[in-house]
């Protein structure tokens, strides 16, 4: 198991029950993607539970986008992990089908990129803080991360990293990731 598993333990907010419930609700649909998630996690050095958590948050394990050909966020997000295709946002070009391993590899690579950016931007943060900052930056870009205390201030719902970390904990402890 990756050191990320232990880092996630200290990052939970008071809304973990709701996050765990959402992860549990998505667990059956997540099974379809388990092997892809595990392979990408191993390739990118990211815990599969964290990838599953982002999939749960972004697309409800595909349920929110299955009838749109993988598109969400008013056409600005694409795929299970909702890669930002907006020219004024992430400006990414989708890779693979919306539910493919190629898509998961691209999106997880974007997450790894943001964890690295946050690590460089805040070298004195702990590894746990850098991980949480990278998760927040995956949602809103690293330019919007200004402090650890307010890491989710500009994220969707103002709770993105807390929610994703809590869902990842559930997938690790109960989802077999």
C-alpha positions in Angstrom: 0.0 0.0 0.0 1.2 3.5 -0.8 2.2 6.1 1.8 -0.7 8.1 0.5 -3.1 5.8 2.4 -1.5 6.9 5.7 -1.5 10.5 4.7 -5.2 10.5 4.0 -6.0 9.5 7.6 -5.3 13.0 9.0 -7.2 14.9 6.3 -10.8 14.2 7.0 -13.4 16.8 7.7 -16.6 16.7 9.7 -18.7 15.9 6.7 -17.1 12.4 6.2 -20.4 10.6 6.8 -22.0 12.1 3.7 -18.9 11.5 1.7 -18.7 7.9 2.8 -22.4 7.5 1.9 -21.8 8.9 -1.6 -18.8 6.6 -2.1 -20.8 3.6 -0.9 -23.7 4.5 -3.3 -21.2 4.5 -6.2 -19.4 1.3 -5.2 -21.4 -1.0 -7.4 -20.9 1.1 -10.5 -17.2 1.5 -9.6 -16.7 -2.3 -10.0 -16.9 -1.9 -13.8 -13.7 0.3 -13.7 -11.8 -1.6 -10.9 -9.1 -3.2 -13.1 -8.5 0.0 -15.1 -8.2 2.0 -11.9 -5.8 -0.5 -10.3 -3.6 -0.5 -13.4 -3.5 3.3 -13.7 -2.9 3.7 -10.0 0.1 1.3 -10.2 1.5 3.1 -13.3 1.1 6.6 -11.8 2.0 5.9 -8.2 -1.4 7.0 -7.0 -3.6 4.9 -4.7 -6.5 3.4 -6.6 -8.8 4.5 -3.8 -7.9 8.1 -4.5 -8.7 7.6 -8.3 -12.0 5.9 -7.4 -12.8 8.8 -5.0 -12.3 11.4 -7.8 -14.4 9.3 -10.2 -17.1 9.2 -7.5 -17.0 12.9 -6.9 -16.8 14.0 -10.6 -19.2 11.6 -12.3 -20.8 9.4 -9.7 -18.9 6.5 -11.2 -20.2 7.4 -14.7 -23.8 7.6 -13.7 -24.0 11.4 -14.1 -22.5 11.3 -17.6 -23.5 8.0 -19.2 -26.3 9.6 -21.2 -24.1 12.5 -22.4 -21.3 10.6 -24.1 -19.1 11.4 -21.1 -19.6 15.2 -21.0 -20.4 17.1 -17.9 -20.1 20.6 -16.4 -22.0 22.2 -19.2 -19.6 20.7 -21.8 -16.4 21.8 -19.9 -15.6 18.4 -18.3 -15.1 15.1 -20.0 -14.9 11.5 -18.8 -15.1 9.6 -15.5 -12.7 12.1 -13.9 -14.0 15.1 -15.8 -10.9 16.4 -17.5 -11.3 20.2 -18.0 -11.5 20.9 -21.7 -12.4 24.6 -21.3 -9.9 26.8 -23.2 -10.1 29.2 -20.2 -9.6 26.4 -17.8 -7.4 23.3 -18.2 -7.7 23.3 -22.0 -7.0 19.6 -22.2 -7.8 17.5 -25.2 -9.6 14.3 -24.2 -7.7 11.0 -24.6 -9.5 7.7 -25.1 -13.1 7.0 -24.6 -14.8 8.7 -21.6 -14.7 5.5 -19.6 -11.3 4.2 -20.9 -8.0 3.4 -19.2 -6.5 6.1 -21.5 -8.8 8.7 -20.0 -8.0 7.5 -16.4 -4.3 7.7 -17.2 -4.6 11.2 -18.6 -6.7 12.5 -15.7 -4.5 10.8 -13.1 -1.4 12.3 -14.8 -3.1 15.7 -14.4 -3.6 15.0 -10.7 0.1 14.0 -10.3 1.1 17.2 -12.1 -0.9 19.3 -9.6 0.5 17.5 -6.6 3.9 18.3 -8.0 3.0 22.0 -8.6 1.6 22.4 -5.1 4.7 20.7 -3.7 6.9 23.2 -5.5 4.6 26.2 -4.6 4.5 25.2 -0.9 7.7 23.4 -0.1 7.2 23.7 3.6 3.8 22.0 3.6 3.7 18.4 5.0 3.2 15.6 2.5 -0.4 15.3 3.7 -1.0 19.0 3.0 0.7 18.8 -0.4 -1.6 15.9 -1.3 -4.7 17.7 -0.3 -3.6 20.9 -2.1 -3.0 18.8 -5.2 -6.5 17.3 -5.0 -7.9 20.9 -4.7 -5.8 22.1 -7.6 -7.1 19.2 -9.7 -10.5 20.8 -9.3 -9.6 24.5 -9.7 -6.0 24.9 -10.7 -3.0 25.5 -8.6 -3.2 29.3 -9.0 -6.3 29.2 -6.8 -4.5 27.5 -3.9 -3.2 30.2 -1.6 -3.1 28.5 1.9 -3.7 25.2 3.5 -6.2 26.7 5.9 -8.4 27.8 2.9 -7.4 25.1 0.4 -11.0 24.5 -0.6 -12.2 28.1 -0.7 -12.4 28.1 -4.5 -13.3 24.5 -5.2 -16.6 23.2 -6.3 -18.8 23.2 -3.3 -16.0 24.6 -1.2 -15.3 21.1 0.0 -13.6 19.3 -2.9 -10.4 18.0 -1.3 -12.1 17.1 2.0 -14.8 15.2 0.1 -12.4 13.4 -2.1 -10.1 12.4 0.8 -13.1 11.1 2.7 -14.4 9.1 -0.3 -10.9 7.7 -0.8 -10.8 6.5 2.8 -14.1 4.7 2.3 -12.9 3.0 -0.9 -9.7 2.0 0.8 -11.5 0.6 3.9 -14.6 -0.8 2.4 -14.3 -0.8 -1.4 -11.3 -3.0 -1.7 -9.1 -0.4 -3.5 
